[in-house]
Amino acid sequence: MNPVRVLTGITTSGTPHLGNYVGAIRPTVRASRLPGVESFYFLADYHALIKTSGDPARVQRSTLEIAATWLACGLDPEKVTFYRQSDIPEIPELTWMLTCVTGKGLLNRAHAYKAALDKNAAAGAEPDDGVTAGLFMYPVLMAADILMFNAHQVPVGRDQVQHLEMARDIASSFNHLYGEHFTLPEVVIEEQVATLPGLDGRKMSKSYDNTIPLFVPREQLKKLIMGIVTDSRAPGEPKSTEGSALYQLYQAFASAEETAALAKAYAEGIAWGEAKQLLFERLDREIAPLREVYDDLIQDPSRIEKTLKMGAAKARATATPFTQRLRHAVGLRPLDAQADRAGASAKAAKAALPVFKQYREKDGLFYFKLADAKGELLLQSQGFAAPREAAQAMARLQAEGKAALDALAPHLITPNDVERVTSALLQLRESAT
């Protein structure tokens, strides 16, 4: 069985903090050790340019810090493909190819762009005031990151789900025009990953200036933890774990038994100073050995640079030939090359086949349709809540034909000519064998 290809990136626009560690770094390192998984991890420095315009030193420093953090936390560059986005020139090239098949209407619906428009409207400014083309095109670059390596799964937080759905839409558009080149990536939402509170109780975020940097010196870590905002309940007075930043931070690092013990101490009226000391000791127990490795790495940038260059060579071993294939597909070919008769024949055969197309409507649901070789609509689906459900229904129809047509009847708009639909499904099944 072929391995499942998983891809994850971190934008190099800031210093890693505890929230990054719990929400992204620790789970990805653990996932990289699973059997049957081929992992691609990258430093998204092109994406950082959208957030750090005019601050090149910040991008460089963040790239160093995030690379050192991933390595210090146990990421093995021998077992994964670990690279810097800007070391793969095929990615911006693919971004342009995808840009040319992406509807502006799709990008208009991106959450980040709409949020910028809403902010300007509230301020009475021009709709696109301060909005760069980089912000607008962000989803296409993200799609290129994913589709370049035909990732099967992309772990993301819920705020990134839309970008994965857009990547699927873009890949489907390209495949429809030029043949089946891209795998449609599946969204993997890390339900168990907690969103950590910061120093003031709000979500830990650099934009709130309430973060606890992951690898600050031990004494500075203690000082930051002792400064976490708590309520005015005195020692001996029972305290609630609900909404307690201290408790949530402790829970993200402690075992179930340790967490239960702290909950009991809360009920018995533990003093806030004592609770903060427990949190500091528990965090430092996990972080201290990683901090030592990190400090060594951060003092030797050339070592990290060498690791990233090796990772880029590994990534380009996949990206370069795949990009050549895509260049040929879209017509960027040498003028003196012989006509690819076999390719032309295959294209003609493909053109003579019915085709499925999956898409998303404004209602937020996912649909598919089946058209014959001339483009005439044969079958239309009802809406599905998730893209995976629509894809599974299409796959079942293609694999099982009439039997699946009957079984999936509640999800389909009844075709006018069942015989033609059945014949089209048979053609597709025979072409796949």
C-alpha positions, 0 to 999 in steps of 0.5 A: 500500500502506498504511504499517505502523504501529509503536508504541513507548513508554518509561516515564518513571521514570528517567534514560536510560542507555547501555543505554536508548540501545543497546536502545531509543532508537537503534534506534527513531530509525533505524526512524522513518526507514524508508519505508512506516512510520508511527511512534508514539512516546510517553512512558509517564508513566501507567506510571511511576506504578506504579514511582514512587509518592510521587515526582512530581518523579522522573516529571516530571524523567524525562519531560523527560530522555527527551523531550530524549534522543529529540529529541537522538538525531534523532527528527523530530516532523514525521515521527512522532507523538511524544506524552506518554501522559497528554495522550491522555485517550482512553487511560484511557477505552479502558483501562476499556472493555478492563478490562470484557472482560478476564478476571481469570484472564488478568491473574493469569498476568501475569509481574510480578504472579506475581513479586510473589506469589512474593516475598511467599510467600518472605517469608511475607507475605500474597499481595497484600501491597504489590501495587497495582491499578495493577501488576495492571492494567498489561497492560490499560493497555499494551493500550490504548496499542497498540490505541488506534492499531491498531498493526501492530507493537510492538518489544519485548524478550523480557520484554515478549512476554507483554504483547503476547500479552495485548493480542491476547487482549484485542482478540480478546475485544472484537472478538468482542463488539462487532465488528472494531474492533481490529487484532491487534498483532504482536510484533517482537523486536529480536534484534540489540539487545544487553543492555549490562553495567553498571559491575559486569558485571551487566545495566545497570539502575537497580535494580542502581545500575550504570548509565552515564547517557547524557548525563553530562559528558565527564569524568564519563563517563570517570570512570565508564568507568575504574571498570568492574570488570575481572579481575586480569590484568596488562598483557601477559597475554592477556585473554578477550573472553568475559564482558568488560563493556568489550568488550561495551560497545565492541562496541555502539558500534564497527564490525566492524573496530574490534571485531576490532581490540580483540579482537586487542589483548585477545589480545595483552595490552592493559592494562585502563587502555588498553582503558578509554581506547579505550572512552571515546574510542569512546563519546564520539565518538558521544555528544558531538554528541548531548550538545550538543543534549541540553544545549540542549534540557534548558535549554528545557523549554517547547520540549519541552512545545510539541513534546509538545502538538503531538504530542498534537494529532496523536495525538488526531486519530486517538484521538478519532474512534476512541474515539467509534466504540468508545463507540457500539459498546459502547452509550455513545450519546446518548439522543436519537439516531436508531437507526442502522438501517444499523448494526443491519442490519449487526450482524444480518448479522454475527450470522448469520455463522459466526465465528472466535475465536483464544485461548491455553490454559494450555499456552502454545499458541495455538488457534482455532475456528470456530463457526456463527451459533448458536455451535455448534462446527464446527472446532477447531485444534491448538495453534500455537507463535505467535499469528501462525501461528494467525492465518495459518491462519485467514486462509488458511481464510477466503480459500481455503475447502475447498482450505485445509481440505485443506492445513491438515489436519495442524493441525486436529482433523478436523471431523465435518461437512466440508460444513458447515465448507466452507459456513461458510468460503464464507459468510465469504469472500462476506461479506468481498467 
